[in-house]
Amino acid sequence: MATHHLKPRVKRRRVTFYLDRPEAREVTLLGDFNQWDPKKHPMRKEKSGRWKKIVMIPPGRYEYRFQVDGQWVQDPQNQELCKNCFGSFNNVITVTPA
């Protein structure tokens, strides 16, 4: 009888990102967790003018930024930064296991 070695499933965690930019027309969340793909995580504008996106991310350390009407913007609510290859900074988030 053959035995199968199954990899334990990595439990993703729910992470909510917010950005207060009521004047913005379009906001996108980009980062390591979505291969910096601008089509993967468009954010939704709430009635308050705040933009919101909930994503499911496996535990780990990730870099991210927002794109607001085509311009790169850091997350003002997250002071953890690291320098990127373009000479500016990305925000850093660490998702812990459940």
Secondary structure, 3 states (H helix, E strand, C coil): CCCCCCCCCCCCEEEEEEEECCCCCCEEEEEHHHCCCCCCCECEECCCCEEEEEEEECCEEEEEEEEECCEEECCCCCCCEEECCCCCEEEEEEECCC
